[in-house]
Every structure is written in C-alpha cells, then in structure tokens.
Amino acid sequence: MKRVLALVITLLMVASLMPFAASAEEIADVDGYEGKAYVIFDNICANEETNLLSPLGGASAWIVEHDSVIEDTESAYRSIFFTGWVAFDQEIKGFGYRIDDGEIVYKDEFKREADEAVMAAAASVPCDYASRYVIGIPTEGLKGAHTLNTFVKLADDSVYMIVRQGQEVGAIYKGPEDPDATATPAPEATPETGESENAPGVWLTFDEEEKYPDLFNNGHGMAADEFDEDKKCQIIAVDAGDDPYIALNIGGAIIDYFEDGVDCDEYKVIQFGVKIDPTAGKNGQLYYTNENEGNFNEGMAIAFNYKSTDEFQPLTINFTRMKKWTGLLGQVRFDGFGSTEVETDIELYYVAFFKTKDQADAFGKLFAEKGYDAFPVIATPTPKPTNTPSPTPTATPEETDEPEATTAPTVTEAPKDNDKPKKGCGSSVVCGGVLVCLLGAAVAAFGKKRY
C-alpha cells in the first residue's frame, strides 16, 4: 500500500510540473540573456546578401528611419537578408528566422565564421565565442504585411530573438496588397482641430518661459538655459564636441497636466518639434527610462536621423518594435548629435506622444501650418459657485466667547514604493509554497536539468 501511495504521489508531482516546464524552443530576447552577450546589426540586403538596401554598416539607423518597414509593393525582393555578428560566453549553435508566428527555420548556411576583428571585439566584452550571421528570409509571393524576426540558438539549446539596443533585428515586410484582406473603411469626415484623431495623447509645449521648471537636466555639452520670446520656443545650446546630450524629466514634468503620465504601452511614438542647423549634424540618439529600469543603458536607446533643412521639422521616433518601451515613462536623454564640430542651437517647440506613426506624421504637418493652434485646448475647470451670503441681521448679536483654534490636520505622507500592496492572486502564497515543495522533490527524484 505504501509503495502504491508513493507512486501516486510521484505521478501527481510530475503532472503538476508539466505545465510549468520550459520548452527547448522557449524564446527570450538577447537583452534578457543572463550571461555575457553582444549584438551587432550591420546590413539589410535584398535578393542577395551583397545587394544592400541599407547603407553599408548602417542597418540600425536605416531601419529606424523607415519605421521598421521594408516596402516591396512590386514584388521585387525574392528574399531579405539580415547580417551582423553576435558574441556569447557559450558556444553558438546556429541562426534562424520566423515569419509572423510560424515555426523558426534554422539553416547551417546562416552561421558564418567570425574574422579576427570580430573575435577581438568579442574578447573585449568579454566573450569567448562569436559568429557572424547572414540570415536570408524568403519573401517571394508574400502579400500584405508580415513580421520578419531573426534568432540565435546556443549550445544549451536556448533560443533568443536577436535584438540590438532594444530593437528587434528584423522588419515588417510589406508586399503587394492581399486581395483577401479586409479593407479599412475611410473615415466619414475629418474632425475639427482639438478633437482630431491625430491629436497627441500627451504633450509638452514650449510657448511660455519656465512652463516646466523641473523638466530639463543639463547634461554634457547641451543646456536649456534660454527661452526665445519671439519664436516661442526653448533654446537648447549645443557645444562643439562628441556625444552632447540633455535629459528631460518627462515623468515628473507633466504630472500637473496629465496626471496619469505617459503610458508607453499606449503611446508608442514620440515627436519632437524642432529646428536645427543641418550643417551641425545629421543624426542623434534617444535613451529612456521607465518604471522598470531607472538607468539609461544601450538596451533602451534608439537612433534617429534629421531631415536636411533649417526649417521646422517634426522629429518622429517610433518605439513600436522596441521591447523595453513599456510601463510609465520616466526620463528621456536627448543626444542631439553624435558629434558636432560647431556650436549650435536646437529650437524646441514641443514634445508630443502618439499611438501611431500615422497620427504623428499628420500632426507634424498640421503644426507646420498652424503652430501652437494645432494642439487641442485643455478645458479650464469651471469654478464651484460660492454660497450666497446671508443678509445682515437687524438685531445686534450677543457677544460670544472667542472659539478655540482648531488643530491643523496632520499631513499624511505618500506611500513609498516598497509600502505599496503586493499584487497577488489570493491563495498564491499557498500555491507557491506547494509548487516550491513539488519542484524541490522533483529535482531530488529526477535530477537537475537546464532547459
């Protein structure tokens, strides 16, 4: 009887573990790899691995500039290639691709030998293993929009989506229209400004001096110490040199205007209304923090390119494919230029957040035409009416004792983060304890295995 009971308990333990077991094909991002890792994304090519779509070595900036979309409405591209190299602290088994939510396809030819320069760069991480990748994804015959992603498999059979600085190494392939796709109906009428579907969800405008006194933290080679009364914009001075930047405390500055802050899961696109001197530089970079990660790092950064004009331009940055653009936004670090050889100014008119890039593009054109009138008007709350005073009594009131002063109420301190109630599921503590016991017993019975 005891043996039967022990067997039943063992079977129950195995059954309880099965839904939680990690598959060998469970996918995470390279950014989430717990060991040492490094990723470079060099080129995007069409039809052949040497036929460049992006500038040589400039795939990251090119894909951002094109909003991660590869247009092929004429079916000119039979395949799209993504090239670069990766380094890890364990052996690299191979590379693969996936179209939409299909199976990952691995091919030996995607893995290429790393040259001496790559191995030297990998050693500086430090990583002992490095490989180049040339991942070709067939696109011939694809209709409509499809998501292309790339993957690396390591010696322990763990699989990671290849991500460079928080951005997926892949693209949205947009082929000819799919005749079977359902067309989106056109809007019946264009709403008036202020109620437009293209209006920003959250915004900061610099039409008044010191409107947001705690917004700017002057950084390296950039300072926001001057307001232009005539142009109605914030002047950001930029020194000559490498890597100039300034931080904007978005999360703290907007709280009086938009109490809920910027929800990155809802607002995927940020737009800066700026004027620049195009001779100062062509591109820059934006870092950000959120409620999950409070420090600027390379995994939370995106490159951008300016238009070559000294007129107003909407600088639109699309975070739709950035994995870590999530939660409430904290700060953004605006690296105005990678480097500049001249002292220059950036005129900043607004910072606005949108749900889609199409909305941002439409609003940028509207601001160029109407200026600050393009922004919705925030209604001023109607003050509560005061009580009508009672008429003055005709009789002289009797003299009363002076009332004692009322003790001022005690101010309650805002709860700290670690004082907030923990999220849970009622009986999760009990369930978790049982699960831990089962896991421990399973390891003892079956041996430790890493998936």
N, C-alpha and C positions, 0 to 999 in steps of 0.2 A: 504493500500500500504506500509506504514511504517513497519507494522508487517511482511509482506512478505519479504521486503528488509532485515529486521533484521534477519529473519530465514535463508535467502540465505547466508548472511554474516557469520552466525554461522556455517552453514554446510560447507562453504568454509574453515573456520578456522579449523574445525575438520578434514577435508580432508587433509589440509596442514600439520597437525600434525601427521597423521597416519604413514607416512614413517619413522619418527624420533622416534617414541615411542619405549621404551626399552621393550623387552620381559622379562617375569619372568625367562626364561631359558637363557638369555644372559650371556655369560661366560667371566670371567676375571681370572687373576692369583691371588692366595693368596697374592703374593708380592704387588699387586696393591690395596689391601684392605685398606680403609682409616682409619679404627679404629685400635684397638689393636688386634694382632693375632700372633700366634706362631705355628710352624710345626715341628714335629719330624718324621723321616722316619727310622724305626728300622730294619725290616726284609723283605726278599723276600723268599717265600716258594713255593713248587710245590706239587700239588695233595692234600695236607693237610696243614692247617695253622701252623702246628708244624714241617713240613718237610722242613728244611732250605736249601735254595740254597746259600744264603749269610751267612757270619759269624754272629753269634748272636749279634745283635745290630749294625752291620757294613754294612747295606744295601747301604748307600750313597757312601762309598768308593768302595764297590764291583761293583756297577752299573757303576761307572766311569771307573774302571779298565776293565770292559767288554764292554765299549763304548755303554752302554745302551742297549745291545743286549742280549737276552736270547735265546741261541741255543737249539733247540729241533727237530733236523732233523730226529729223530727216533720216534717221536710222543709219547714220554714217559710221557709228562705232560698233564694231563687232564684239569688242571686249574693252574693259577698262583695267589698267594696271596701277597698283599702288606699290611704291618702292621706298625702301629705307633700311634701317637696321635696328636691332634690339640687343640688349645685354642683360644677362641674369647671373645670379650666383649659383645656378644649377644648369645642367645641360639642356639645350633647346632641341626638342624632338622634331618640330615641323610647324608649318603655317597653313592656314585655311581661310575660306571665305564663306559667307552666308548671304543669300538674297532674301530679304524680308525675314520671315520667321521660319524659313526652311532649315534643313539639316546643314551642318557645317561640312564643307567639302575640302579635304586635305589632298595636296599633291606634293610629291617629293621635289618637283622642279621649282616650287616656290621658295625653297630654302637654298641660299647661296653662301658660299664661303666668305668669311669676313677677311678683309685685307688688313695690312699692318696698321694703317691709320685707325681703323675701327677698333682693333684689338687694343691699341694704345689708349684710345678714348675710353673703352670699356674698363681697362685696368685702373683708370683714374676714379671710377665710381665708388668702390672697386668691384668689378665683376670678372670672373674667370672665363665666362662663356659669352660669345657674341656671334650673331649671324646676320647677314643681310637677308632681306626678303624682297621678292618680286612676285606679287600676288595678282594673277590675272583672272578677272571675273567675266564670264561670257554674258554679253548683253544683247546679242543679235536676236531679234524677234520680240524683245520686251516692249510691251505697250504701257503707256501711262507711267506713273511714278513708282519706283521701287527703292528700298533701302539696301545699300551695299555695306557690309561690315567685314572686317578682317580680324583674324585670330592667330594666337600663338599657342602651341602645346608644349609643355615642359616634360622633363624626364619622368616626373612623378605622375604623368597623365593629367595634371591640372591644366585647364584651358582658360585663357584670358583674352578678352577683347582688347585689341591694340588701341591704345589711347595715348595721344600726345598732348601734354599740358591741358588735360581735362577734356580734350576734343577727340571724338572718335576718328580713327584713321579709316575713312570710308566716305560715302557720299549718298545723296539722293539722286539716282539716275532717272532722268525724265525723258522717256521716249515719246513716240507719236501717241496721240490721244487714243485711248482704248474705246472702241465703239460700243462696248458693252457696259462702260462705266456710266453711272447716273450723273447727269449734268446738274450743276448747282444753279438754281433759278436766280435770275438777275433781280436786284432789289427794285421794288416798285417806284421808289422816289428817294432822292438824296436829302437826308435830314439837314436842318439848319446847323450852322456852326454853334458849338456848345452842346449839341445833342448828337453830334456826328458819331457814327460807329467807328470812325478813325481817330477820335479824340483820345489822348493819352489817359491811362487809368490813374497814374500818379505822376506828379511833375513838380519841378522847381523852376521858377522864372527869376531872372536877374534884372528886373525892371526898376528895382529900388535898391538904394545903398544899404548894406548891412541887413538885408532881409532875413538872412540865416546866419546869425553871428557865430555859431559854433560849427559851421559846415566845413570850412577849409582848414587843413593842417599842412602848412607849408613844408615841402619836402626838400629834395635835393635838386637845386637848380631851377625850381619853379615856385612862385609865390603869388598869392591872390591878395594884394595889398592896395589895389586901386580900383575905383568904380568910375566908369565913363558916364557922366550925367547926360551928355548929348546923345550918345548912341544907345543909352540904357542897356549897358552890359557890364559884366565883370571882366576886368582886365587881368589876365594871368601872365605875369612876366616870366620869360624863359631865358636862362643864361646859356651861353655857348658852352658846349661840352657833351660828354656822354651821359646817357641814362637820366635825363631830367624827369622829375615826377612830382606830383602833389596828390594828397589824399583828400577825399571828400567823405565826411561822416554822414552818409545818406540816411542811415537808420536813425540817427539822433536828430538830424536837422528837420526832417519832415513831420515829426510826431505831432506838432501843433496843427498841421494842415491835413494830414492823413493819418488818423490815429492807428490804423492797422498796419502801417509801414508798407514796405514793398514785398509782396509775396512772389518770390522768384518762380514758383511753380505755376503761377497765373500769368505773370508778366515776364516773357522770355526775351524781350527786345528792349534795349536801351538806346536812346538817341541823344546826342549832344548837338545843340545848335551852335555852330562856331564859325568864326572867320580866322584864317591863318595866312601867313606869308608862305606861299608854296615853295619859295627858294630855301626855306629853313629845313624842310624835310618832307618825306612822302608818307611816313607811317609811324605808328607807335604801338603801345600795348596797354591793356587794361587788366588790372588784378582786382580781386574782390574777396570779401569775407562774408560769412553768413553765421547763423546761429549754431551751425555745426562745427565750423572751423573759423577761429578768430584771428588767424595769422595769414598774411599774404604768402603764397607759395606758387611755384611753377605749375602745379596741378590745377590752379584756379586762376588762369590767365588766358587771355585771347588777344591775338594781334589784329590790327586794323590798318586800313590804308585811307589816306586823304584823297579827295579829288584835287587835281592841279588847277586851283582857282583861288583868287584873293577875294572873291565874293562870298556871301553867306553860303554855307553848306550844312546839310544835316548829316552828321557822322553817325551812322546807324550800325550797331553791333548786335548780332543775332546769337543768342545763347541757347537756341532750341536744341542743339546736339551736344551741349556741354553737360556732362553727367552731374557735376557738382553744383550747377546753378540751381539751387533748391533751398527751401526754407525762407526765413526772413533775411533780407539783405542787411549787411552791416555797413562796411566801408567799401569804397572803390578807390583804387590807386590809379590815377590817370598819368601814364607815362607819355607825355605829349609827343616826344620824338625819340627814336632810338638813340640818336645823337644829332646835334646841330652845330654848325660852325659859326653861327651868327646869333647875336642877342635878338630876341624877337618877342612879340606879344601874341597871345591867343585871346580872341574876344569870345567870351562865353555868354550865350543868350538864355539857354535853358538846358535842363536835363529832364528827359521825359521817358516814361516806361509804357510799353505797349504789349498786347497779347500776341500780335503777329507782325511780321516784317512789312506786309502789305499795308497795314494800318499806319506803321511808322513812315513808310515812303509817302503815303498820301498826305500825312500831316506835315512832313517836311516841306512839301511843295506848297501847302496852304500857308505855312508860316512865312515862306519866302515872299508870298503875295500880300499877306495881311499883318505880318508882325505879331505882336502880342495879342491882337484881337482874335487870332486863331485859337487861343486857349478858351476852354469853357469858363464861364463865370461861376464862381462858387457863391451860392446864395448866402447873404448875410442873415443870420438867425434873427427872427422878429423878437424884440424885447418883450418880456412879460408886462402886462399893464399893471400900474400901481393902484392900490386901493384908493377909492375916493375918500378924502379926509372927512371926518365927522364935523358938523357945524360947531362953532364955538359955543359952549354952554353959557346961558344967560346968568345963572347963579354963580356966585364966587365959590369955587370948590374949597372944601375943608382942607386944612394943612395936614399932610400925612408925613409919617416918618420916612426918611430917605432910605430907599431899598439898599440892601447889601449887594456888593458887586458879585456877579456870577463868575465862578471859576472857569477860566478858558478851557475848552476841551483839549484833551491830550492828543497830539498828532500821532497817528499810527504809522509806523514805518512800513514801507513797501516790502513785501516778502522777498527774500533773496532767492536766487535760482535754486539753491540746494534745499530751500524750505518749501518748494512747490510740491504738491501732492504727486506721487509717482503714478504713472499710467499703469493700469493693470486690467486683469480680467476676472476679478472676484476671487476665484479659487485658484489663481495661477500659482500662488506660493506653494500650495499643497501639491498641485500637479507638477510644478517644477521639482519639488523635493522627491516625489515618486520617480520622476524621469531621471533625475541625477542618480538615484539608487539603482534604477534599471540599467542606466549607461555604465555605471561602475561595475555592476555584476556582469554585464555583457563583455566588458573588456577583460575581466578576470576569466570568463569562461571561454572566450573565443580569440583572445589576443588582440593587440592594438594594431589598427590599420589606418593609414592615412589615405584619404580619397582625394 
